[in-house]
Amino acid sequence: MGKNNETETVAINLISNGTDITGDVKSTGDIRVDGSLTGNLNTKGKVVIGPTGKVNGEVICKNSEVSGTVEGRIIVSQLLILKSSSKIMGDIVTVKLSIEPGAIFSGNCKMNGNDHNGGTGQGKEADKSGK
């Protein structure tokens, strides 16, 4: 059963160095950006932004490893890794965050555990409505 999940996300999309794309990208597979993307990037897989990669827009994904530049909000449902060469100019929303020394981050960061915050918020609402 685990193999079925792996084969669904085996496809790796590549925006290579020297490639400039303007527009939104939506995928179910993994994406690696070594070129430039001006627009939003939305995938159910992993996003890798290489040292020469640049994204100017919102990034939404399951996991991400950034070595390049992101100008815009990045929303990661599991783990975000900022390598030492990364530059993030925008807000981060993630559950787990790893930042190497040398990484540059300018913006707000919201760490949310979906299960914990969701359960707590619902409990408070239930308490208020019950009174």
Summary of the structure (lengths in Angstrom):
residues: 131
radius of gyration: 16.6
end to end distance: 46.2
largest distance: 60.9
contacts: 417
relative contact order: 0.11
helix: 18%
strand: 48%
